[in-house]
Amino acid sequence: MLALVFAPDVVALVLAIALGLALLLGFWGSWYALGAKAAPYLRNE
């Protein structure tokens, strides 16, 4: 029978990677959206 072992260092590493990836993608998406020129969207009626 396989015994499960709780490894807090692995949990912390996975959470840190997930948080870093979410922040990186969020900042990249925001930078991309905020870097776009507004005039074409405002003039398009």
RAURNOR-V994086 format. One record per residue. N is the residue number from 1. SS is DSSP state (A for helix, B for strand, O for the rest). NEAR is the number of other C-alpha atoms within 10 Angstrom. D_LAST is the distance of its C-alpha to the last C-alpha in Angstrom with 1 decimal. Layout:
n = <N:N>
ss = <SS:SS>
near = <NEAR:NEAR>
d_last = <D_LAST:D_LAST>
//
This chain:
n = <1:2:3:4:5:6:7:8:9:10:11:12:13:14:15:16:17:18:19:20:21:22:23:24:25:26:27:28:29:30:31:32:33:34:35:36:37:38:39:40:41:42:43:44:45>
ss = <O:O:O:O:O:O:O:A:A:A:A:A:A:A:A:A:A:A:A:A:A:A:A:A:A:A:A:A:A:A:A:A:A:A:O:O:O:O:A:A:A:A:A:O:O>
near = <3:4:5:6:6:8:8:9:9:10:10:11:11:12:12:12:11:12:11:12:12:12:12:12:11:12:12:12:12:11:11:10:11:10:9:10:9:10:8:9:9:8:7:6:5>
d_last = <66.9:64.0:63.7:60.3:60.3:57.8:56.8:54.9:54.4:52.5:50.4:49.6:48.7:46.4:44.6:44.3:42.9:40.4:39.4:39.1:37.0:34.6:34.3:33.9:31.1:29.4:29.6:28.5:25.4:24.6:25.4:23.1:20.1:20.8:21.4:18.0:16.0:13.3:11.6:9.8:8.4:7.6:6.1:3.8:0.0>
//
